[in-house]
């Protein structure tokens, strides 16, 4: 890795000491030329982030020199793989402020982590379990991975699913919080930073209310952990899920952090190798966390790559990453606001707001906008972003979403804005 703070390239770079051009040099894909010799302008980081060379090399080196299964092989290479895998757990735990490494469970992605939680709460004994008569509270801005598992849980158990609505500004409507979170509430699960609206939710405030009635608090932090410094020990949550591939890491790995004493009370999700203490034909006993929730061969190389991604971000400094994200997003909101016929979804001011910027262009389907931008080398996402209820709340079937990261420049935002204006002219709606 070569790029860290201290450069002077561009307004955003000068504002917080981030040398964006040096950072971009660490990401091989950003030098690509696309069709018609267009440079790649990658504005789809909320979907998946690009990977620095140090992450790519960490995964390659693992497969080339240390490839073996973990916690099984007693030979030298197996010991190396096991050490690297558990070192990755330590690295991730420190990055998110986890008080104990045993609270970090590696999963396939955040979706699997959230499904794990919803399922084991259906099976959990005693007061931990969700039963008929209980309430589960979510929000209208959730990603589908934090809606569907709770729908399945409540349908199977007879519990009731309830949710916070949204204000016209795209924030949670907390006016009825005392009516939503009651003595019947068993779980409150919410997104920290919306992937569609960009809203940063007051997790700590909602968690305090949930704790007053003894409810568990589950947080989807998939968009938060890549964007800002995180300390799970002060968040007020019991369980936090996020994914590696939005965090400069590989695909195929996610993280579920939980309070160790809570994880120790929960039953396993998957059954198989390495999640057991002993197995007999009539019954089994289970390993303590985190092994209890990591049945089978885990994502070993992916964990190694995720640790490399965390080290990269730590070297850059998450405060610098957050400041750059804020600067670039504010610039995108301002520039898109200059275009007539463009409607923003979500907060238009950089107050408690993350990096996803979703918008609708009057008279043009979002997929058509996306295709025009793609023809000019600009990668954005078009669709409902796995957040159909949030789109329905604002009367939009789908939208265009632009999302930058630590490697995004204001010049790339300018190119996107020019391309949106071109699309309006092309479709005759300017």
C-alpha positions in Angstrom: 0.0 0.0 0.0 1.3 3.4 -0.9 -1.4 6.0 -0.4 -2.1 7.7 2.9 -3.0 11.1 4.2 -0.9 14.1 3.4 -1.5 15.0 -0.2 -3.0 18.1 -1.9 -4.9 16.7 -4.8 -8.3 18.3 -5.2 -10.5 20.3 -2.9 -11.7 17.3 -0.9 -8.1 16.1 -0.5 -6.9 19.4 0.9 -9.9 19.6 3.3 -8.9 16.5 5.3 -5.4 15.6 4.2 -6.3 12.6 2.0 -4.2 12.2 -1.1 -6.9 10.7 -3.3 -4.7 10.3 -6.4 -2.2 8.3 -4.4 -5.0 6.2 -3.0 -6.4 5.6 -6.5 -3.0 4.2 -7.6 -3.5 1.4 -5.1 -6.7 0.2 -6.9 -5.7 -1.5 -10.2 -9.2 -1.5 -11.6 -9.5 2.3 -11.5 -6.9 2.6 -14.3 -9.2 0.6 -16.6 -10.3 1.9 -20.0 -13.8 0.8 -21.0 -15.6 0.7 -24.4 -14.7 3.6 -26.7 -11.6 4.2 -24.6 -13.6 5.7 -21.7 -11.9 5.7 -18.3 -13.8 3.9 -15.6 -15.7 6.2 -13.3 -16.8 3.9 -10.5 -19.7 5.3 -8.5 -21.2 2.0 -7.2 -19.3 1.5 -4.0 -22.4 1.1 -1.8 -23.0 -2.0 -4.0 -19.5 -3.3 -3.7 -16.2 -1.5 -3.1 -13.1 -1.9 -5.2 -10.1 -3.7 -3.8 -6.6 -2.3 -3.2 -3.6 -4.3 -4.4 -2.7 -5.2 -0.9 -6.0 -7.1 -0.5 -5.6 -8.8 -3.8 -2.0 -9.8 -2.9 -3.0 -11.0 0.5 -5.6 -13.4 -0.9 -3.2 -14.5 -3.7 -0.3 -15.1 -1.2 -2.6 -17.2 1.0 -3.6 -19.5 -1.8 0.0 -19.6 -3.2 1.8 -20.3 0.1 -0.4 -21.1 3.0 -3.5 -22.8 1.7 -4.9 -25.4 4.1 -8.0 -26.0 6.2 -8.1 -24.4 9.6 -8.6 -26.0 13.1 -8.2 -29.4 11.6 -4.8 -30.0 10.1 -1.9 -30.3 12.5 0.9 -29.9 9.9 2.8 -26.7 9.4 0.8 -25.3 6.6 -2.4 -26.0 8.5 -1.0 -24.2 11.5 -0.2 -21.2 9.3 -3.7 -21.1 7.9 -5.3 -21.4 11.3 -3.0 -18.6 12.7 -3.9 -16.3 9.8 -7.6 -17.0 10.2 -7.6 -16.3 13.9 -5.4 -13.2 13.5 -8.0 -11.9 11.1 -10.6 -12.2 13.8 -8.3 -10.2 16.1 -7.8 -7.5 13.5 -11.6 -7.2 12.8 -12.4 -7.2 16.5 -10.0 -4.3 17.2 -11.3 -2.4 14.1 -14.9 -2.3 15.4 -14.0 -1.8 19.1 -15.2 -5.3 20.1 -14.2 -5.9 23.7 -13.6 -9.6 23.1 -12.5 -11.4 20.0 -14.9 -14.3 20.8 -17.7 -12.0 19.8 -16.6 -11.9 16.2 -18.3 -14.6 14.0 -17.3 -14.9 10.4 -20.2 -15.5 8.0 -20.7 -15.6 4.3 -22.1 -12.0 4.2 -24.3 -9.7 6.2 -27.4 -11.4 4.8 -26.3 -14.7 6.3 -25.5 -13.0 9.6 -29.0 -11.4 9.9 -30.6 -14.7 8.9 -28.5 -16.5 11.5 -29.9 -14.1 14.2 -33.5 -14.4 13.1 -33.4 -18.1 13.0 -31.6 -18.8 16.3 -34.0 -16.4 18.1 -36.9 -18.7 16.9 -35.1 -21.6 18.4 -33.6 -20.0 21.5 -34.8 -21.3 24.9 -36.6 -19.4 27.6 -37.0 -15.6 27.5 -34.5 -15.3 24.6 -36.8 -16.9 22.1 -39.3 -15.0 20.0 -42.8 -16.5 20.6 -46.4 -15.8 19.7 -47.5 -12.5 21.4 -44.0 -10.9 21.0 -43.3 -8.0 18.7 -40.3 -7.5 16.4 -39.7 -3.9 15.3 -37.9 -2.9 12.2 -38.0 0.2 9.9 -39.4 1.1 6.5 -35.9 1.9 5.2 -34.3 -1.5 5.7 -32.5 -3.5 3.1 -34.5 -6.7 2.2 -32.0 -8.7 4.2 -33.2 -7.0 7.3 -36.9 -7.3 6.4 -37.4 -10.8 5.0 -35.7 -12.8 7.8 -37.9 -11.0 10.4 -41.0 -11.6 8.3 -40.2 -15.3 8.1 -39.5 -15.4 11.9 -42.8 -13.7 12.9 -44.8 -15.8 10.4 -43.3 -19.0 11.8 -43.7 -18.1 15.5 -46.9 -16.1 15.5 -45.1 -13.0 16.7 -46.0 -9.6 15.2 -43.8 -7.5 12.9 -44.0 -3.8 13.4 -42.0 -0.9 11.9 -41.0 2.7 12.1 -42.2 4.8 9.1 -40.3 7.5 7.3 -40.6 11.3 7.3 -40.8 13.2 4.0 -37.1 14.0 4.5 -36.2 10.3 4.5 -35.5 10.0 8.2 -37.1 7.6 10.8 -40.4 8.9 12.2 -39.7 8.5 15.9 -42.9 10.3 17.0 -44.5 7.1 18.0 -41.5 5.3 19.5 -43.2 4.6 22.8 -46.2 3.0 21.0 -43.9 0.9 18.8 -41.4 -0.2 21.4 -43.4 -1.7 24.3 -43.2 -4.4 26.9 -44.2 -6.8 24.1 -41.1 -5.9 22.0 -38.6 -8.8 21.9 -36.3 -7.5 19.1 -35.6 -4.1 17.5 -33.6 -4.5 14.3 -32.5 -1.5 12.2 -30.1 -0.3 9.7 -27.4 2.2 10.8 -26.9 3.9 7.5 -29.5 3.4 4.7 -28.1 1.9 1.5 -30.9 3.6 -0.5 -31.5 6.9 1.3 -28.1 7.6 2.9 -29.8 8.4 6.2 -27.7 7.8 9.4 -30.1 6.6 12.0 -29.9 7.4 15.8 -29.1 3.9 16.8 -27.9 4.7 20.3 -31.1 6.6 21.0 -33.4 3.8 19.8 -31.2 1.2 21.6 -31.7 3.1 24.9 -35.5 2.9 24.4 -35.3 -0.8 23.5 -33.2 -1.6 26.6 -35.8 0.0 28.8 -38.3 -2.8 27.8 -35.6 -5.5 27.7 -35.5 -5.9 24.0 -32.5 -7.2 22.0 -31.1 -4.6 19.5 -29.8 -5.9 16.1 -28.0 -3.4 13.8 -27.3 -3.8 10.1 -24.0 -1.9 9.8 -23.1 -2.9 6.2 -23.0 0.8 5.1 -21.7 2.2 8.4 -18.5 0.2 9.0 -16.9 1.2 5.7 -17.8 4.9 6.1 -17.0 5.9 9.7 -15.2 5.0 12.8 -17.2 2.3 14.7 -17.1 1.2 18.3 -19.6 -1.5 19.0 -18.9 -1.4 22.7 -20.6 2.0 22.9 -23.4 1.6 20.3 -25.9 0.0 22.6 -26.5 -2.9 20.2 -26.5 -6.6 21.2 -25.7 -7.9 17.7 -24.1 -6.1 14.7 -23.9 -7.4 11.1 -21.7 -6.1 8.3 -20.2 -7.4 5.1 -16.6 -7.5 3.8 -17.0 -6.7 0.2 -18.2 -3.1 0.9 -15.2 -2.6 3.1 -12.4 -3.1 0.5 -12.4 -6.8 1.3 -13.3 -9.9 -0.7 -16.7 -11.2 -1.5 -17.9 -14.2 0.4 -17.2 -13.0 3.9 -19.4 -11.1 6.5 -19.2 -10.5 10.2 -21.6 -10.9 13.0 -20.5 -9.3 16.2 -22.4 -10.1 19.4 -22.0 -9.8 23.1 -20.2 -13.0 24.1 -22.5 -13.8 26.9 -25.5 -13.5 24.5 -23.9 -15.7 21.8 -23.1 -18.3 24.5 -26.9 -18.6 25.3 -28.0 -18.9 21.6 -28.3 -22.2 19.8 -26.3 -22.9 16.7 -27.5 -22.0 13.2 -25.7 -24.6 11.1 -24.7 -28.0 12.2 -21.5 -29.7 11.0 -17.8 -29.9 11.6 -15.9 -27.8 14.1 -19.0 -26.3 15.8 -19.3 -29.2 18.2 -17.7 -30.3 21.5 -18.8 -33.9 21.0 -21.1 -35.9 18.8 -22.9 -39.2 19.6 -25.5 -40.9 17.6 -28.3 -39.7 19.9 -27.1 -36.1 20.7 -24.4 -33.5 20.3 -23.0 -30.8 22.5 -21.7 -27.5 21.0 -18.5 -25.5 21.0 -18.5 -22.0 22.6 -18.7 -19.0 20.4 -17.5 -18.1 17.9 -16.9 -21.7 16.7 -20.5 -22.6 17.5 -21.6 -20.4 14.6 -18.9 -21.3 12.1 -19.8 -24.8 11.0 -17.8 -26.4 8.2 -14.9 -24.9 6.3 -15.0 -21.2 6.9 -14.1 -18.4 4.4 -10.4 -18.6 5.2 -8.8 -16.7 2.3 -11.6 -14.2 2.5 -10.9 -13.6 6.2 -7.2 -13.0 5.3 -8.3 -10.6 2.6 -10.7 -8.8 5.0 -7.9 -8.3 7.5 -5.7 -6.8 4.8 -8.6 -4.4 3.9 -8.9 -3.4 7.6 -5.2 -2.7 7.8 -5.4 -0.5 4.7 -8.3 1.5 6.1 -6.6 1.8 9.5 -3.5 3.2 7.8 -5.5 5.7 5.9 -7.5 6.6 9.1 -11.3 6.1 9.3 -11.6 9.8 10.3 -10.1 10.7 7.0 -12.3 8.2 5.1 -15.4 9.6 6.8 -14.4 13.2 6.1 -13.7 12.4 2.4 -17.0 10.6 2.1 -18.8 13.5 3.6 -17.1 16.0 1.2 -17.7 14.0 -1.9 -21.3 13.2 -1.0 -22.1 16.9 -0.2 -20.6 17.8 -3.6 -22.7 15.2 -5.4 -25.9 16.4 -3.6 -25.1 20.0 -4.6 -24.3 19.3 -8.2 -27.4 17.0 -8.7 -29.5 19.8 -7.1 -28.5 22.1 -9.9 -30.3 19.9 -12.5 -33.9 20.6 -13.2 -36.1 17.5 -13.3 -33.9 15.5 -10.8 -35.5 14.4 -7.5 -33.3 13.2 -4.7 -34.5 10.4 -2.4 -33.4 10.8 1.2 -31.9 13.8 3.1 -30.6 16.6 0.9 -28.4 18.0 3.6 -25.2 16.5 5.0 -26.6 16.2 8.5 -26.6 12.6 9.8 -26.1 11.4 6.2 -24.0 8.7 4.6 -22.7 8.3 1.1 -25.5 6.7 -1.0 -27.2 9.3 -3.2 -30.3 8.0 -4.9 -32.2 10.1 -7.4 -35.0 9.9 -10.1 -34.8 11.8 -13.4 -38.3 12.9 -14.5 -39.4 11.2 -17.7 -36.5 8.7 -17.9 -36.5 5.2 -16.4 -33.6 4.7 -14.0 -32.3 1.8 -16.1 -32.1 4.0 -19.1 -30.2 6.7 -17.2 -27.8 4.0 -16.0 -27.2 2.7 -19.5 -26.5 6.2 -20.8 -24.0 6.8 -18.0 -22.5 3.4 -18.7 -21.9 4.3 -22.3 -19.7 7.1 -21.0 -17.8 4.8 -18.6 -19.7 5.8 -15.5 -20.8 2.9 -13.3 -23.9 3.5 -11.1 -26.7 1.3 -9.8 -30.2 1.4 -11.1 -33.2 -0.4 -9.5 -34.8 -0.6 -6.0 -31.4 -1.4 -4.3 -33.1 -4.2 -2.3 -35.1 -1.5 -0.6 -38.5 -1.6 -2.2 -40.5 -0.4 0.8 -38.4 2.7 1.1 -38.9 3.4 -2.6 -42.6 2.9 -2.3 -42.7 5.4 0.5 -41.5 8.1 -1.9 -43.6 7.0 -4.8 -40.7 5.6 -6.8 -40.5 2.2 -8.4 -36.8 2.5 -8.6 -34.0 5.0 -8.7 -30.4 5.7 -9.9 -27.9 5.5 -7.1 -24.4 7.0 -7.1 -22.1 6.1 -4.3 -18.4 7.0 -3.9 -15.7 6.0 -1.5 -12.2 7.0 -0.4 -11.0 6.8 -4.0 -13.8 9.0 -5.5 -13.0 12.5 -6.9 -15.1 15.5 -7.4 -14.1 15.4 -11.0 -15.9 12.0 -11.3 -19.0 13.6 -9.8 -18.8 16.3 -12.5 -18.6 13.6 -15.2 -21.7 11.9 -13.8 -23.6 15.2 -13.7 -22.7 16.0 -17.2 -23.8 12.5 -18.3 -27.2 13.0 -16.5 -27.7 16.3 -18.4 -26.8 14.4 -21.6 -29.4 11.7 -20.9 -32.0 14.4 -20.5 -31.1 15.8 -23.8 -31.0 12.4 -25.4 -34.5 11.5 -24.2 -35.8 14.9 -24.9 -36.8 15.8 -21.3 -34.3 18.7 -20.8 
